[in-house]
Amino acid sequence: QVQLVESGGGLVQAGGSLRLSCVISGHTVSGVVVSWFGQAPGQGREFVAGISGGGTTYYAASAKGRITISRDNAKNTVYLQMNSLKPEDTAVYYCAAREGSSANYKYWGQGTQVTVSS
């Protein structure tokens, strides 16, 4: 059973930083594609950043330059470092995993709330 557990969300002022963590159990993190999605109030989930099993990283255009995805294989954890946060970054952030051969994210965490105040 693959499980993903996010943490690290909270309330931060505009311009501040947060680091979100996604701990994966039931599968080695280097064997799956792990991505972060953000869901703002009343909106659908949007892709933010992803990291492949081989370590290649992918970013949404809005995330480039402010957000970094990384991975610690020893801890089976994927991180999302978010800098220069803006009020429009306010969302529930979910991590999700899929096997490399699949286009669908089969495994999802419960989400962590990020609130950026102006």
Jmol script that loads the backbone (N, CA, C; Angstrom):
load data "model"
ATOM      1  N   GLN A   1       0.844  -1.188   0.000  1.00  0.00           N
ATOM      2  CA  GLN A   1       0.000   0.000   0.000  1.00  0.00           C
ATOM      3  C   GLN A   1       0.885   1.246   0.000  1.00  0.00           C
ATOM      4  N   VAL A   2       0.754   2.047  -1.027  1.00  0.00           N
ATOM      5  CA  VAL A   2       1.536   3.275  -1.125  1.00  0.00           C
ATOM      6  C   VAL A   2       0.777   4.390  -0.415  1.00  0.00           C
ATOM      7  N   GLN A   3       1.478   5.077   0.456  1.00  0.00           N
ATOM      8  CA  GLN A   3       0.878   6.215   1.163  1.00  0.00           C
ATOM      9  C   GLN A   3       1.787   7.429   1.056  1.00  0.00           C
ATOM     10  N   LEU A   4       1.167   8.593   0.935  1.00  0.00           N
ATOM     11  CA  LEU A   4       1.889   9.857   0.878  1.00  0.00           C
ATOM     12  C   LEU A   4       1.360  10.753   1.990  1.00  0.00           C
ATOM     13  N   VAL A   5       2.250  11.346   2.741  1.00  0.00           N
ATOM     14  CA  VAL A   5       1.853  12.213   3.839  1.00  0.00           C
ATOM     15  C   VAL A   5       2.594  13.538   3.705  1.00  0.00           C
ATOM     16  N   GLU A   6       1.815  14.616   3.514  1.00  0.00           N
ATOM     17  CA  GLU A   6       2.400  15.943   3.385  1.00  0.00           C
ATOM     18  C   GLU A   6       2.463  16.637   4.740  1.00  0.00           C
ATOM     19  N   SER A   7       3.392  17.551   4.844  1.00  0.00           N
ATOM     20  CA  SER A   7       3.486  18.414   6.018  1.00  0.00           C
ATOM     21  C   SER A   7       4.233  19.675   5.617  1.00  0.00           C
ATOM     22  N   GLY A   8       4.218  20.652   6.522  1.00  0.00           N
ATOM     23  CA  GLY A   8       4.990  21.863   6.293  1.00  0.00           C
ATOM     24  C   GLY A   8       4.190  23.083   5.903  1.00  0.00           C
ATOM     25  N   GLY A   9       2.897  22.923   5.694  1.00  0.00           N
ATOM     26  CA  GLY A   9       2.079  24.078   5.363  1.00  0.00           C
ATOM     27  C   GLY A   9       1.893  24.987   6.565  1.00  0.00           C
ATOM     28  N   GLY A  10       1.290  26.142   6.305  1.00  0.00           N
ATOM     29  CA  GLY A  10       1.038  27.077   7.382  1.00  0.00           C
ATOM     30  C   GLY A  10       0.685  28.446   6.856  1.00  0.00           C
ATOM     31  N   LEU A  11       0.708  29.406   7.778  1.00  0.00           N
ATOM     32  CA  LEU A  11       0.414  30.793   7.455  1.00  0.00           C
ATOM     33  C   LEU A  11       1.718  31.569   7.378  1.00  0.00           C
ATOM     34  N   VAL A  12       1.908  32.286   6.286  1.00  0.00           N
ATOM     35  CA  VAL A  12       3.144  33.041   6.092  1.00  0.00           C
ATOM     36  C   VAL A  12       2.805  34.364   5.416  1.00  0.00           C
ATOM     37  N   GLN A  13       3.595  35.366   5.684  1.00  0.00           N
ATOM     38  CA  GLN A  13       3.382  36.663   5.042  1.00  0.00           C
ATOM     39  C   GLN A  13       3.937  36.647   3.618  1.00  0.00           C
ATOM     40  N   ALA A  14       3.385  37.497   2.800  1.00  0.00           N
ATOM     41  CA  ALA A  14       3.879  37.627   1.432  1.00  0.00           C
ATOM     42  C   ALA A  14       5.374  37.914   1.451  1.00  0.00           C
ATOM     43  N   GLY A  15       6.089  37.256   0.564  1.00  0.00           N
ATOM     44  CA  GLY A  15       7.536  37.377   0.512  1.00  0.00           C
ATOM     45  C   GLY A  15       8.274  36.323   1.319  1.00  0.00           C
ATOM     46  N   GLY A  16       7.532  35.597   2.146  1.00  0.00           N
ATOM     47  CA  GLY A  16       8.142  34.580   2.990  1.00  0.00           C
ATOM     48  C   GLY A  16       8.353  33.266   2.259  1.00  0.00           C
ATOM     49  N   SER A  17       8.810  32.274   3.017  1.00  0.00           N
ATOM     50  CA  SER A  17       9.143  30.966   2.445  1.00  0.00           C
ATOM     51  C   SER A  17       8.542  29.851   3.286  1.00  0.00           C
ATOM     52  N   LEU A  18       8.303  28.740   2.621  1.00  0.00           N
ATOM     53  CA  LEU A  18       7.889  27.517   3.282  1.00  0.00           C
ATOM     54  C   LEU A  18       8.529  26.338   2.569  1.00  0.00           C
ATOM     55  N   ARG A  19       8.766  25.271   3.316  1.00  0.00           N
ATOM     56  CA  ARG A  19       9.206  24.024   2.701  1.00  0.00           C
ATOM     57  C   ARG A  19       8.201  22.928   3.040  1.00  0.00           C
ATOM     58  N   LEU A  20       7.587  22.408   2.015  1.00  0.00           N
ATOM     59  CA  LEU A  20       6.642  21.312   2.181  1.00  0.00           C
ATOM     60  C   LEU A  20       7.378  19.983   2.030  1.00  0.00           C
ATOM     61  N   SER A  21       6.922  18.995   2.796  1.00  0.00           N
ATOM     62  CA  SER A  21       7.510  17.659   2.725  1.00  0.00           C
ATOM     63  C   SER A  21       6.446  16.647   2.357  1.00  0.00           C
ATOM     64  N   CYS A  22       6.857  15.644   1.624  1.00  0.00           N
ATOM     65  CA  CYS A  22       5.965  14.539   1.248  1.00  0.00           C
ATOM     66  C   CYS A  22       6.724  13.243   1.524  1.00  0.00           C
ATOM     67  N   VAL A  23       6.315  12.556   2.573  1.00  0.00           N
ATOM     68  CA  VAL A  23       6.943  11.288   2.932  1.00  0.00           C
ATOM     69  C   VAL A  23       6.170  10.158   2.267  1.00  0.00           C
ATOM     70  N   ILE A  24       6.886   9.302   1.587  1.00  0.00           N
ATOM     71  CA  ILE A  24       6.259   8.204   0.841  1.00  0.00           C
ATOM     72  C   ILE A  24       6.581   6.884   1.514  1.00  0.00           C
ATOM     73  N   SER A  25       5.584   6.071   1.708  1.00  0.00           N
ATOM     74  CA  SER A  25       5.773   4.730   2.242  1.00  0.00           C
ATOM     75  C   SER A  25       5.146   3.726   1.281  1.00  0.00           C
ATOM     76  N   GLY A  26       5.687   2.531   1.272  1.00  0.00           N
ATOM     77  CA  GLY A  26       5.160   1.482   0.412  1.00  0.00           C
ATOM     78  C   GLY A  26       5.785   1.440  -0.964  1.00  0.00           C
ATOM     79  N   HIS A  27       6.684   2.366  -1.251  1.00  0.00           N
ATOM     80  CA  HIS A  27       7.370   2.375  -2.548  1.00  0.00           C
ATOM     81  C   HIS A  27       8.620   3.242  -2.407  1.00  0.00           C
ATOM     82  N   THR A  28       9.659   2.903  -3.105  1.00  0.00           N
ATOM     83  CA  THR A  28      10.840   3.752  -3.067  1.00  0.00           C
ATOM     84  C   THR A  28      10.584   5.005  -3.903  1.00  0.00           C
ATOM     85  N   VAL A  29      11.005   6.132  -3.364  1.00  0.00           N
ATOM     86  CA  VAL A  29      10.700   7.403  -4.011  1.00  0.00           C
ATOM     87  C   VAL A  29      11.383   7.514  -5.374  1.00  0.00           C
ATOM     88  N   SER A  30      12.500   6.834  -5.537  1.00  0.00           N
ATOM     89  CA  SER A  30      13.205   6.908  -6.808  1.00  0.00           C
ATOM     90  C   SER A  30      12.574   6.026  -7.881  1.00  0.00           C
ATOM     91  N   GLY A  31      11.549   5.296  -7.512  1.00  0.00           N
ATOM     92  CA  GLY A  31      10.902   4.419  -8.465  1.00  0.00           C
ATOM     93  C   GLY A  31       9.619   4.959  -9.041  1.00  0.00           C
ATOM     94  N   VAL A  32       9.252   6.177  -8.648  1.00  0.00           N
ATOM     95  CA  VAL A  32       8.000   6.771  -9.111  1.00  0.00           C
ATOM     96  C   VAL A  32       8.224   8.228  -9.482  1.00  0.00           C
ATOM     97  N   VAL A  33       7.295   8.766 -10.222  1.00  0.00           N
ATOM     98  CA  VAL A  33       7.254  10.209 -10.482  1.00  0.00           C
ATOM     99  C   VAL A  33       6.415  10.835  -9.374  1.00  0.00           C
ATOM    100  N   VAL A  34       6.963  11.824  -8.719  1.00  0.00           N
ATOM    101  CA  VAL A  34       6.236  12.508  -7.644  1.00  0.00           C
ATOM    102  C   VAL A  34       6.059  13.966  -8.028  1.00  0.00           C
ATOM    103  N   SER A  35       4.850  14.452  -7.889  1.00  0.00           N
ATOM    104  CA  SER A  35       4.557  15.836  -8.238  1.00  0.00           C
ATOM    105  C   SER A  35       3.770  16.507  -7.134  1.00  0.00           C
ATOM    106  N   TRP A  36       3.847  17.822  -7.159  1.00  0.00           N
ATOM    107  CA  TRP A  36       3.045  18.643  -6.258  1.00  0.00           C
ATOM    108  C   TRP A  36       1.993  19.380  -7.090  1.00  0.00           C
ATOM    109  N   PHE A  37       0.795  19.424  -6.524  1.00  0.00           N
ATOM    110  CA  PHE A  37      -0.313  20.149  -7.131  1.00  0.00           C
ATOM    111  C   PHE A  37      -0.869  21.119  -6.102  1.00  0.00           C
ATOM    112  N   GLY A  38      -1.348  22.264  -6.568  1.00  0.00           N
ATOM    113  CA  GLY A  38      -1.976  23.226  -5.686  1.00  0.00           C
ATOM    114  C   GLY A  38      -3.435  23.402  -6.063  1.00  0.00           C
ATOM    115  N   GLN A  39      -4.297  23.491  -5.059  1.00  0.00           N
ATOM    116  CA  GLN A  39      -5.715  23.722  -5.303  1.00  0.00           C
ATOM    117  C   GLN A  39      -6.157  24.940  -4.511  1.00  0.00           C
ATOM    118  N   ALA A  40      -6.351  26.046  -5.232  1.00  0.00           N
ATOM    119  CA  ALA A  40      -6.810  27.278  -4.611  1.00  0.00           C
ATOM    120  C   ALA A  40      -8.307  27.178  -4.354  1.00  0.00           C
ATOM    121  N   PRO A  41      -8.822  27.984  -3.432  1.00  0.00           N
ATOM    122  CA  PRO A  41     -10.262  27.938  -3.133  1.00  0.00           C
ATOM    123  C   PRO A  41     -11.114  28.105  -4.384  1.00  0.00           C
ATOM    124  N   GLY A  42     -12.014  27.159  -4.606  1.00  0.00           N
ATOM    125  CA  GLY A  42     -12.919  27.232  -5.740  1.00  0.00           C
ATOM    126  C   GLY A  42     -12.303  26.875  -7.072  1.00  0.00           C
ATOM    127  N   GLN A  43     -11.066  26.419  -7.049  1.00  0.00           N
ATOM    128  CA  GLN A  43     -10.365  26.081  -8.294  1.00  0.00           C
ATOM    129  C   GLN A  43     -10.027  24.598  -8.344  1.00  0.00           C
ATOM    130  N   GLY A  44      -9.640  24.128  -9.521  1.00  0.00           N
ATOM    131  CA  GLY A  44      -9.187  22.769  -9.672  1.00  0.00           C
ATOM    132  C   GLY A  44      -7.728  22.630  -9.261  1.00  0.00           C
ATOM    133  N   ARG A  45      -7.260  21.400  -9.168  1.00  0.00           N
ATOM    134  CA  ARG A  45      -5.863  21.165  -8.824  1.00  0.00           C
ATOM    135  C   ARG A  45      -4.988  21.483 -10.016  1.00  0.00           C
ATOM    136  N   GLU A  46      -3.923  22.208  -9.765  1.00  0.00           N
ATOM    137  CA  GLU A  46      -2.998  22.593 -10.824  1.00  0.00           C
ATOM    138  C   GLU A  46      -1.602  22.067 -10.514  1.00  0.00           C
ATOM    139  N   PHE A  47      -0.941  21.613 -11.552  1.00  0.00           N
ATOM    140  CA  PHE A  47       0.423  21.119 -11.425  1.00  0.00           C
ATOM    141  C   PHE A  47       1.353  22.266 -11.033  1.00  0.00           C
ATOM    142  N   VAL A  48       2.239  21.981 -10.062  1.00  0.00           N
ATOM    143  CA  VAL A  48       3.226  22.975  -9.635  1.00  0.00           C
ATOM    144  C   VAL A  48       4.634  22.532 -10.042  1.00  0.00           C
ATOM    145  N   ALA A  49       4.999  21.319  -9.653  1.00  0.00           N
ATOM    146  CA  ALA A  49       6.345  20.829  -9.942  1.00  0.00           C
ATOM    147  C   ALA A  49       6.351  19.313  -9.810  1.00  0.00           C
ATOM    148  N   GLY A  50       7.291  18.670 -10.485  1.00  0.00           N
ATOM    149  CA  GLY A  50       7.403  17.229 -10.415  1.00  0.00           C
ATOM    150  C   GLY A  50       8.850  16.793 -10.522  1.00  0.00           C
ATOM    151  N   ILE A  51       9.115  15.562 -10.072  1.00  0.00           N
ATOM    152  CA  ILE A  51      10.450  15.004 -10.153  1.00  0.00           C
ATOM    153  C   ILE A  51      10.320  13.538 -10.547  1.00  0.00           C
ATOM    154  N   SER A  52      11.074  13.146 -11.565  1.00  0.00           N
ATOM    155  CA  SER A  52      10.985  11.786 -12.070  1.00  0.00           C
ATOM    156  C   SER A  52      11.829  10.837 -11.223  1.00  0.00           C
ATOM    157  N   GLY A  53      11.680   9.561 -11.484  1.00  0.00           N
ATOM    158  CA  GLY A  53      12.487   8.578 -10.782  1.00  0.00           C
ATOM    159  C   GLY A  53      13.975   8.790 -10.996  1.00  0.00           C
ATOM    160  N   GLY A  54      14.330   9.292 -12.169  1.00  0.00           N
ATOM    161  CA  GLY A  54      15.731   9.559 -12.483  1.00  0.00           C
ATOM    162  C   GLY A  54      16.235  10.898 -11.973  1.00  0.00           C
ATOM    163  N   GLY A  55      15.330  11.678 -11.393  1.00  0.00           N
ATOM    164  CA  GLY A  55      15.742  12.952 -10.807  1.00  0.00           C
ATOM    165  C   GLY A  55      15.502  14.173 -11.687  1.00  0.00           C
ATOM    166  N   THR A  56      14.931  13.978 -12.858  1.00  0.00           N
ATOM    167  CA  THR A  56      14.609  15.124 -13.709  1.00  0.00           C
ATOM    168  C   THR A  56      13.463  15.903 -13.083  1.00  0.00           C
ATOM    169  N   THR A  57      13.585  17.229 -13.091  1.00  0.00           N
ATOM    170  CA  THR A  57      12.556  18.065 -12.474  1.00  0.00           C
ATOM    171  C   THR A  57      11.750  18.811 -13.531  1.00  0.00           C
ATOM    172  N   TYR A  58      10.515  19.092 -13.191  1.00  0.00           N
ATOM    173  CA  TYR A  58       9.579  19.776 -14.081  1.00  0.00           C
ATOM    174  C   TYR A  58       8.850  20.838 -13.282  1.00  0.00           C
ATOM    175  N   TYR A  59       8.589  21.972 -13.905  1.00  0.00           N
ATOM    176  CA  TYR A  59       7.936  23.070 -13.214  1.00  0.00           C
ATOM    177  C   TYR A  59       6.856  23.697 -14.087  1.00  0.00           C
ATOM    178  N   ALA A  60       5.787  24.141 -13.416  1.00  0.00           N
ATOM    179  CA  ALA A  60       4.838  24.998 -14.096  1.00  0.00           C
ATOM    180  C   ALA A  60       5.505  26.343 -14.345  1.00  0.00           C
ATOM    181  N   ALA A  61       5.076  27.031 -15.369  1.00  0.00           N
ATOM    182  CA  ALA A  61       5.687  28.315 -15.711  1.00  0.00           C
ATOM    183  C   ALA A  61       5.609  29.289 -14.534  1.00  0.00           C
ATOM    184  N   SER A  62       4.522  29.234 -13.792  1.00  0.00           N
ATOM    185  CA  SER A  62       4.339  30.168 -12.676  1.00  0.00           C
ATOM    186  C   SER A  62       5.252  29.849 -11.499  1.00  0.00           C
ATOM    187  N   ALA A  63       5.823  28.655 -11.497  1.00  0.00           N
ATOM    188  CA  ALA A  63       6.650  28.227 -10.365  1.00  0.00           C
ATOM    189  C   ALA A  63       8.142  28.467 -10.606  1.00  0.00           C
ATOM    190  N   LYS A  64       8.530  28.582 -11.838  1.00  0.00           N
ATOM    191  CA  LYS A  64       9.958  28.696 -12.154  1.00  0.00           C
ATOM    192  C   LYS A  64      10.567  29.921 -11.501  1.00  0.00           C
ATOM    193  N   GLY A  65      11.708  29.710 -10.863  1.00  0.00           N
ATOM    194  CA  GLY A  65      12.428  30.801 -10.226  1.00  0.00           C
ATOM    195  C   GLY A  65      12.078  31.006  -8.769  1.00  0.00           C
ATOM    196  N   ARG A  66      10.928  30.521  -8.332  1.00  0.00           N
ATOM    197  CA  ARG A  66      10.507  30.704  -6.940  1.00  0.00           C
ATOM    198  C   ARG A  66      10.369  29.394  -6.185  1.00  0.00           C
ATOM    199  N   ILE A  67      10.180  28.331  -6.921  1.00  0.00           N
ATOM    200  CA  ILE A  67       9.847  27.050  -6.297  1.00  0.00           C
ATOM    201  C   ILE A  67      10.837  26.001  -6.769  1.00  0.00           C
ATOM    202  N   THR A  68      11.294  25.179  -5.836  1.00  0.00           N
ATOM    203  CA  THR A  68      12.251  24.118  -6.147  1.00  0.00           C
ATOM    204  C   THR A  68      11.754  22.799  -5.581  1.00  0.00           C
ATOM    205  N   ILE A  69      11.746  21.780  -6.420  1.00  0.00           N
ATOM    206  CA  ILE A  69      11.399  20.435  -5.953  1.00  0.00           C
ATOM    207  C   ILE A  69      12.691  19.646  -5.813  1.00  0.00           C
ATOM    208  N   SER A  70      12.765  18.854  -4.759  1.00  0.00           N
ATOM    209  CA  SER A  70      13.950  18.038  -4.528  1.00  0.00           C
ATOM    210  C   SER A  70      13.549  16.751  -3.833  1.00  0.00           C
ATOM    211  N   ARG A  71      14.514  15.878  -3.687  1.00  0.00           N
ATOM    212  CA  ARG A  71      14.199  14.551  -3.162  1.00  0.00           C
ATOM    213  C   ARG A  71      15.340  14.059  -2.297  1.00  0.00           C
ATOM    214  N   ASP A  72      14.994  13.379  -1.211  1.00  0.00           N
ATOM    215  CA  ASP A  72      15.973  12.717  -0.355  1.00  0.00           C
ATOM    216  C   ASP A  72      15.641  11.234  -0.399  1.00  0.00           C
ATOM    217  N   ASN A  73      16.432  10.485  -1.156  1.00  0.00           N
ATOM    218  CA  ASN A  73      16.138   9.059  -1.307  1.00  0.00           C
ATOM    219  C   ASN A  73      16.243   8.304   0.015  1.00  0.00           C
ATOM    220  N   ALA A  74      17.186   8.698   0.843  1.00  0.00           N
ATOM    221  CA  ALA A  74      17.372   8.006   2.118  1.00  0.00           C
ATOM    222  C   ALA A  74      16.164   8.163   3.035  1.00  0.00           C
ATOM    223  N   LYS A  75      15.497   9.298   2.918  1.00  0.00           N
ATOM    224  CA  LYS A  75      14.314   9.552   3.746  1.00  0.00           C
ATOM    225  C   LYS A  75      13.023   9.262   2.994  1.00  0.00           C
ATOM    226  N   ASN A  76      13.145   8.847   1.737  1.00  0.00           N
ATOM    227  CA  ASN A  76      11.961   8.588   0.920  1.00  0.00           C
ATOM    228  C   ASN A  76      10.998   9.775   0.939  1.00  0.00           C
ATOM    229  N   THR A  77      11.569  10.938   0.785  1.00  0.00           N
ATOM    230  CA  THR A  77      10.817  12.180   0.948  1.00  0.00           C
ATOM    231  C   THR A  77      11.084  13.107  -0.232  1.00  0.00           C
ATOM    232  N   VAL A  78      10.029  13.767  -0.666  1.00  0.00           N
ATOM    233  CA  VAL A  78      10.129  14.801  -1.695  1.00  0.00           C
ATOM    234  C   VAL A  78       9.758  16.136  -1.050  1.00  0.00           C
ATOM    235  N   TYR A  79      10.522  17.162  -1.379  1.00  0.00           N
ATOM    236  CA  TYR A  79      10.323  18.480  -0.790  1.00  0.00           C
ATOM    237  C   TYR A  79       9.873  19.483  -1.859  1.00  0.00           C
ATOM    238  N   LEU A  80       9.169  20.495  -1.409  1.00  0.00           N
ATOM    239  CA  LEU A  80       8.817  21.626  -2.261  1.00  0.00           C
ATOM    240  C   LEU A  80       9.198  22.891  -1.512  1.00  0.00           C
ATOM    241  N   GLN A  81      10.291  23.501  -1.936  1.00  0.00           N
ATOM    242  CA  GLN A  81      10.741  24.761  -1.343  1.00  0.00           C
ATOM    243  C   GLN A  81      10.067  25.907  -2.080  1.00  0.00           C
ATOM    244  N   MET A  82       9.335  26.697  -1.337  1.00  0.00           N
ATOM    245  CA  MET A  82       8.568  27.796  -1.926  1.00  0.00           C
ATOM    246  C   MET A  82       9.090  29.109  -1.363  1.00  0.00           C
ATOM    247  N   ASN A  83       9.620  29.961  -2.228  1.00  0.00           N
ATOM    248  CA  ASN A  83      10.172  31.256  -1.828  1.00  0.00           C
ATOM    249  C   ASN A  83       9.361  32.397  -2.442  1.00  0.00           C
ATOM    250  N   SER A  84       9.562  33.577  -1.905  1.00  0.00           N
ATOM    251  CA  SER A  84       8.881  34.779  -2.414  1.00  0.00           C
ATOM    252  C   SER A  84       7.392  34.526  -2.592  1.00  0.00           C
ATOM    253  N   LEU A  85       6.790  33.992  -1.560  1.00  0.00           N
ATOM    254  CA  LEU A  85       5.385  33.596  -1.665  1.00  0.00           C
ATOM    255  C   LEU A  85       4.471  34.807  -1.862  1.00  0.00           C
ATOM    256  N   LYS A  86       3.412  34.584  -2.628  1.00  0.00           N
ATOM    257  CA  LYS A  86       2.434  35.619  -2.941  1.00  0.00           C
ATOM    258  C   LYS A  86       1.068  35.180  -2.427  1.00  0.00           C
ATOM    259  N   PRO A  87       0.171  36.122  -2.180  1.00  0.00           N
ATOM    260  CA  PRO A  87      -1.184  35.728  -1.736  1.00  0.00           C
ATOM    261  C   PRO A  87      -1.849  34.746  -2.705  1.00  0.00           C
ATOM    262  N   GLU A  88      -1.556  34.868  -3.974  1.00  0.00           N
ATOM    263  CA  GLU A  88      -2.159  33.953  -4.950  1.00  0.00           C
ATOM    264  C   GLU A  88      -1.597  32.541  -4.878  1.00  0.00           C
ATOM    265  N   ASP A  89      -0.563  32.331  -4.064  1.00  0.00           N
ATOM    266  CA  ASP A  89      -0.061  30.967  -3.825  1.00  0.00           C
ATOM    267  C   ASP A  89      -0.904  30.242  -2.783  1.00  0.00           C
ATOM    268  N   THR A  90      -1.826  30.954  -2.138  1.00  0.00           N
ATOM    269  CA  THR A  90      -2.681  30.329  -1.143  1.00  0.00           C
ATOM    270  C   THR A  90      -3.464  29.179  -1.766  1.00  0.00           C
ATOM    271  N   ALA A  91      -3.316  28.003  -1.179  1.00  0.00           N
ATOM    272  CA  ALA A  91      -3.936  26.799  -1.735  1.00  0.00           C
ATOM    273  C   ALA A  91      -3.681  25.635  -0.792  1.00  0.00           C
ATOM    274  N   VAL A  92      -4.397  24.557  -1.036  1.00  0.00           N
ATOM    275  CA  VAL A  92      -4.035  23.274  -0.440  1.00  0.00           C
ATOM    276  C   VAL A  92      -3.070  22.614  -1.417  1.00  0.00           C
ATOM    277  N   TYR A  93      -1.948  22.182  -0.908  1.00  0.00           N
ATOM    278  CA  TYR A  93      -0.941  21.552  -1.751  1.00  0.00           C
ATOM    279  C   TYR A  93      -0.930  20.049  -1.499  1.00  0.00           C
ATOM    280  N   TYR A  94      -1.016  19.323  -2.597  1.00  0.00           N
ATOM    281  CA  TYR A  94      -1.044  17.869  -2.550  1.00  0.00           C
ATOM    282  C   TYR A  94       0.191  17.311  -3.242  1.00  0.00           C
ATOM    283  N   CYS A  95       0.754  16.252  -2.678  1.00  0.00           N
ATOM    284  CA  CYS A  95       1.732  15.510  -3.453  1.00  0.00           C
ATOM    285  C   CYS A  95       1.057  14.259  -3.992  1.00  0.00           C
ATOM    286  N   ALA A  96       1.529  13.828  -5.133  1.00  0.00           N
ATOM    287  CA  ALA A  96       0.946  12.680  -5.812  1.00  0.00           C
ATOM    288  C   ALA A  96       2.051  11.888  -6.491  1.00  0.00           C
ATOM    289  N   ALA A  97       1.808  10.608  -6.647  1.00  0.00           N
ATOM    290  CA  ALA A  97       2.812   9.741  -7.253  1.00  0.00           C
ATOM    291  C   ALA A  97       2.192   8.873  -8.346  1.00  0.00           C
ATOM    292  N   ARG A  98       2.979   8.609  -9.353  1.00  0.00           N
ATOM    293  CA  ARG A  98       2.552   7.698 -10.416  1.00  0.00           C
ATOM    294  C   ARG A  98       3.768   6.899 -10.866  1.00  0.00           C
ATOM    295  N   GLU A  99       3.486   5.728 -11.356  1.00  0.00           N
ATOM    296  CA  GLU A  99       4.574   4.936 -11.925  1.00  0.00           C
ATOM    297  C   GLU A  99       4.951   5.544 -13.268  1.00  0.00           C
ATOM    298  N   GLY A 100       6.197   5.408 -13.641  1.00  0.00           N
ATOM    299  CA  GLY A 100       6.700   6.093 -14.823  1.00  0.00           C
ATOM    300  C   GLY A 100       5.978   5.731 -16.100  1.00  0.00           C
ATOM    301  N   SER A 101       5.447   4.521 -16.163  1.00  0.00           N
ATOM    302  CA  SER A 101       4.776   4.071 -17.373  1.00  0.00           C
ATOM    303  C   SER A 101       3.322   4.528 -17.442  1.00  0.00           C
ATOM    304  N   SER A 102       2.845   5.151 -16.384  1.00  0.00           N
ATOM    305  CA  SER A 102       1.444   5.573 -16.330  1.00  0.00           C
ATOM    306  C   SER A 102       1.348   7.081 -16.420  1.00  0.00           C
ATOM    307  N   ALA A 103       0.278   7.550 -17.049  1.00  0.00           N
ATOM    308  CA  ALA A 103       0.036   8.997 -17.121  1.00  0.00           C
ATOM    309  C   ALA A 103      -0.813   9.481 -15.960  1.00  0.00           C
ATOM    310  N   ASN A 104      -1.388   8.550 -15.214  1.00  0.00           N
ATOM    311  CA  ASN A 104      -2.310   8.924 -14.147  1.00  0.00           C
ATOM    312  C   ASN A 104      -1.639   8.831 -12.784  1.00  0.00           C
ATOM    313  N   TYR A 105      -1.907   9.835 -11.959  1.00  0.00           N
ATOM    314  CA  TYR A 105      -1.416   9.822 -10.591  1.00  0.00           C
ATOM    315  C   TYR A 105      -2.360   8.964  -9.763  1.00  0.00           C
ATOM    316  N   LYS A 106      -1.845   7.821  -9.375  1.00  0.00           N
ATOM    317  CA  LYS A 106      -2.671   6.843  -8.666  1.00  0.00           C
ATOM    318  C   LYS A 106      -2.715   7.105  -7.173  1.00  0.00           C
ATOM    319  N   TYR A 107      -1.665   7.691  -6.643  1.00  0.00           N
ATOM    320  CA  TYR A 107      -1.541   7.861  -5.200  1.00  0.00           C
ATOM    321  C   TYR A 107      -1.488   9.346  -4.849  1.00  0.00           C
ATOM    322  N   TRP A 108      -2.286   9.719  -3.846  1.00  0.00           N
ATOM    323  CA  TRP A 108      -2.392  11.115  -3.425  1.00  0.00           C
ATOM    324  C   TRP A 108      -2.290  11.217  -1.911  1.00  0.00           C
ATOM    325  N   GLY A 109      -1.681  12.296  -1.456  1.00  0.00           N
ATOM    326  CA  GLY A 109      -1.690  12.608  -0.046  1.00  0.00           C
ATOM    327  C   GLY A 109      -2.959  13.350   0.336  1.00  0.00           C
ATOM    328  N   GLN A 110      -3.047  13.703   1.598  1.00  0.00           N
ATOM    329  CA  GLN A 110      -4.258  14.353   2.112  1.00  0.00           C
ATOM    330  C   GLN A 110      -4.225  15.865   1.938  1.00  0.00           C
ATOM    331  N   GLY A 111      -3.068  16.398   1.616  1.00  0.00           N
ATOM    332  CA  GLY A 111      -2.942  17.832   1.382  1.00  0.00           C
ATOM    333  C   GLY A 111      -2.481  18.591   2.612  1.00  0.00           C
ATOM    334  N   THR A 112      -1.830  19.715   2.367  1.00  0.00           N
ATOM    335  CA  THR A 112      -1.408  20.611   3.433  1.00  0.00           C
ATOM    336  C   THR A 112      -1.725  22.039   3.017  1.00  0.00           C
ATOM    337  N   GLN A 113      -2.308  22.797   3.930  1.00  0.00           N
ATOM    338  CA  GLN A 113      -2.782  24.148   3.618  1.00  0.00           C
ATOM    339  C   GLN A 113      -1.642  25.159   3.695  1.00  0.00           C
ATOM    340  N   VAL A 114      -1.524  25.955   2.654  1.00  0.00           N
ATOM    341  CA  VAL A 114      -0.605  27.091   2.643  1.00  0.00           C
ATOM    342  C   VAL A 114      -1.433  28.357   2.493  1.00  0.00           C
ATOM    343  N   THR A 115      -1.278  29.273   3.432  1.00  0.00           N
ATOM    344  CA  THR A 115      -1.995  30.540   3.382  1.00  0.00           C
ATOM    345  C   THR A 115      -0.975  31.667   3.408  1.00  0.00           C
ATOM    346  N   VAL A 116      -1.020  32.527   2.403  1.00  0.00           N
ATOM    347  CA  VAL A 116      -0.093  33.646   2.301  1.00  0.00           C
ATOM    348  C   VAL A 116      -0.876  34.935   2.503  1.00  0.00           C
ATOM    349  N   SER A 117      -0.534  35.684   3.520  1.00  0.00           N
ATOM    350  CA  SER A 117      -1.230  36.933   3.817  1.00  0.00           C
ATOM    351  C   SER A 117      -0.497  38.109   3.172  1.00  0.00           C
ATOM    352  N   SER A 118      -1.283  39.110   2.814  1.00  0.00           N
ATOM    353  CA  SER A 118      -0.691  40.278   2.145  1.00  0.00           C
ATOM    354  C   SER A 118      -0.257  41.325   3.148  1.00  0.00           C
TER     355      SER A 118
END
end "model"
wireframe off; spacefill off
backbone 0.3
color backbone group
